[in-house]
């Protein structure tokens, strides 16, 4: 799957799962990669630390969408 196809799928996953994401991860950052949430945390720094750890493993190269989960947002604010 190409990078743009991945981004489209990741964005669709966020839209499809937004209510659950807000219920579970409000006021946190989340990272979405290939149709799944790969990590979450209260700061972008924490997300980056987790991603650096994953990417240090053999054959892992995560380049996720990272967003802040705003509790009152009707839809995700996707970059």
Secondary structure, DSSP 8 states (H G I E B T S, - for coil): --HHHHHHHHHHHHHHHHHHHHHHHTTSEEEEETTEEEEEESSHHHHHHHHHHHHHSTT-----EEEE--TT-SS----
